[in-house]
Amino acid sequence: MDAFKKLTGIVAPVDRVNVDTDAIIPKQFLKRIERTGFGQFLFYEWRFDEAGSDNPAFEMNKPRYKGASVLISRANFGCGSSREHAPWAIMDYGFKTVIAPSYADIFYNNCFKNGILPIKLSESQVDELFNRTAAHEGYVLTVDLENKTLSDEFGLTIQFELDEHRRQFLLQGLDDIGLTLMHTDEIDAYEKRHAAKLFS
């Protein structure tokens, strides 16, 4: 998993509360066995019309949000079923950071396991980001995980909170397996001691 230290990217809005995992990646696309390729189906029912063409009413389809890597949304993002395909789709589409007032717990945890930084801000701070995204075409945020700040070129700076254990996971590019492999020497030593006891 790639380390996450600092990201500067275009912000795209999904201005809805309770965005559930079936909206993020509908169930009919869960048959793939790889972790990749899900980005094309992200927000499928909203992004496309019945003919499979781009839905112009969906905010993310506007040209000004092309290439966005920061997603902003409303409260309880990632609710619904616990499918890990949801962060896979978000990451595969190109988003590295999600900003919302609150998240469903399982989705929130799965983000860290897949290299996505989910940031929690107050409702008023998220409102401000939506306003700035609407006011400035190609609105860009810099996400600095080392200093736990968000900033833009118009003077905005927001400090965000994050559990230090999770922060280090992202800074070092670790998932659960990577964390375990950091302790290979201790694990090997334990196994040798345990084997010696079994056969003594």
C-alpha positions in Angstrom: 0.0 0.0 0.0 1.3 3.4 -0.9 2.3 5.8 1.9 0.0 8.9 2.3 1.7 12.0 3.5 0.4 15.0 1.5 -2.2 15.3 -1.3 -3.1 18.3 -3.3 -6.2 17.7 -5.5 -9.5 18.8 -7.0 -12.5 18.5 -4.7 -15.7 16.8 -6.0 -19.0 17.1 -4.0 -21.7 14.5 -3.4 -24.2 16.6 -1.4 -26.3 13.9 0.2 -26.6 12.4 3.7 -26.7 8.7 4.4 -24.8 7.7 1.2 -24.8 3.9 1.6 -22.5 1.3 0.2 -25.0 0.1 -2.3 -25.1 3.7 -3.8 -21.3 3.7 -3.7 -21.0 0.4 -5.5 -24.2 -1.4 -6.4 -24.5 -5.1 -5.6 -24.6 -6.2 -9.3 -21.0 -5.2 -9.6 -19.7 -7.3 -6.7 -18.9 -10.4 -8.7 -15.4 -9.3 -9.7 -12.7 -11.2 -7.8 -10.0 -8.5 -8.1 -9.8 -5.4 -6.0 -9.4 -3.2 -9.1 -11.8 -2.2 -11.8 -14.6 -1.0 -9.5 -14.1 2.7 -10.1 -16.0 2.6 -13.3 -19.1 1.6 -11.3 -18.8 4.1 -8.5 -22.1 5.8 -7.8 -23.4 4.0 -10.8 -27.1 4.6 -10.3 -26.5 8.3 -9.9 -23.7 8.8 -12.5 -25.5 7.1 -15.4 -29.0 7.2 -16.9 -31.0 4.1 -18.0 -29.2 4.1 -21.4 -25.8 4.1 -19.7 -25.0 7.7 -20.6 -23.6 10.2 -18.2 -26.4 11.8 -16.1 -25.8 15.6 -16.3 -27.8 16.2 -13.1 -25.2 14.3 -11.0 -22.7 16.8 -9.7 -19.6 14.6 -10.2 -20.3 14.4 -13.9 -19.6 18.1 -14.4 -16.3 18.7 -16.3 -15.0 21.0 -13.4 -14.7 17.9 -11.2 -12.7 15.7 -13.7 -9.7 14.2 -12.1 -10.8 14.9 -8.5 -9.0 13.1 -5.7 -10.8 14.6 -2.7 -14.5 13.7 -2.2 -16.7 15.7 0.2 -20.1 14.5 1.4 -22.6 14.7 4.2 -23.3 12.8 7.5 -23.2 9.0 7.9 -21.2 8.4 4.7 -20.7 4.7 3.9 -23.7 3.3 5.9 -25.5 0.2 4.9 -23.8 -3.2 4.2 -20.2 -3.8 5.2 -18.9 -4.5 1.7 -15.2 -3.6 1.4 -15.8 -3.1 -2.3 -17.0 0.5 -1.4 -13.5 1.8 -0.5 -12.1 -0.2 -3.4 -14.4 1.6 -5.8 -13.6 5.0 -4.3 -9.8 4.4 -4.5 -10.0 2.9 -8.0 -11.9 5.9 -9.2 -9.1 8.1 -8.0 -10.2 9.5 -4.6 -7.6 9.4 -1.9 -9.4 11.4 0.7 -13.1 11.5 1.8 -14.3 14.4 4.0 -17.7 14.2 5.8 -19.1 15.0 9.3 -19.5 11.3 10.2 -19.1 7.8 8.7 -20.4 4.3 9.3 -17.9 2.5 11.5 -17.1 -0.4 9.2 -16.7 1.8 6.1 -14.5 4.1 8.1 -12.2 1.3 9.3 -12.1 -0.2 5.8 -10.8 3.1 4.3 -7.6 2.9 6.4 -7.1 -0.7 5.3 -7.2 0.4 1.7 -5.1 3.6 1.8 -7.9 6.1 1.9 -7.9 9.0 4.4 -11.4 9.6 5.8 -11.5 13.0 7.5 -14.2 14.0 10.0 -15.1 17.7 10.2 -18.0 19.6 11.8 -21.1 20.3 9.8 -20.2 23.9 9.5 -16.7 23.1 8.3 -18.1 20.8 5.7 -20.7 23.5 4.7 -17.7 25.8 4.1 -16.0 23.3 1.8 -19.2 22.8 -0.2 -19.5 26.6 -0.6 -15.9 27.0 -1.7 -16.2 24.0 -4.1 -19.2 25.6 -5.7 -17.7 29.1 -5.8 -14.3 28.2 -7.4 -14.2 26.0 -10.5 -11.5 23.3 -10.1 -11.4 24.0 -6.3 -8.2 22.5 -4.9 -7.5 21.4 -1.3 -4.1 20.4 0.1 -4.4 17.5 2.6 -1.4 17.4 4.9 -1.5 14.2 7.0 1.8 14.8 8.7 0.4 18.1 10.2 -3.2 17.1 10.1 -4.3 20.2 8.2 -6.5 21.0 5.2 -5.7 24.2 3.3 -6.6 26.0 0.1 -5.1 28.9 -1.9 -7.7 31.3 -0.5 -6.5 31.4 3.0 -8.4 28.5 4.5 -6.7 26.3 7.1 -8.5 23.6 9.0 -7.0 21.3 11.6 -8.5 17.8 11.8 -8.2 15.1 14.4 -7.2 11.5 13.7 -6.3 8.6 15.9 -2.5 8.4 15.9 -2.4 4.6 15.2 -4.5 5.1 12.1 -2.4 8.1 11.1 0.8 6.1 11.3 -0.8 3.3 9.2 -1.3 5.7 6.3 1.9 7.6 6.8 3.9 4.4 6.5 1.7 2.7 3.9 0.8 -0.2 6.1 -2.2 -2.5 6.2 -2.8 -5.2 8.8 -0.5 -7.6 7.0 2.2 -5.0 6.6 2.0 -4.2 10.3 2.4 -7.9 11.1 5.4 -8.3 8.8 7.2 -5.5 10.8 7.3 -8.0 13.6 8.7 -11.0 11.7 11.7 -11.4 13.9 9.6 -11.5 17.1 7.1 -13.9 15.5 10.0 -16.2 14.3 11.5 -16.2 17.8 8.2 -17.0 19.4 7.5 -19.9 17.0 11.0 -21.3 17.7 10.4 -21.1 21.4 6.9 -22.6 21.1 8.2 -25.5 18.9 11.0 -26.2 21.4 8.4 -26.6 24.2 6.2 -28.9 22.1 9.0 -31.3 21.3 11.0 -31.1 24.6 
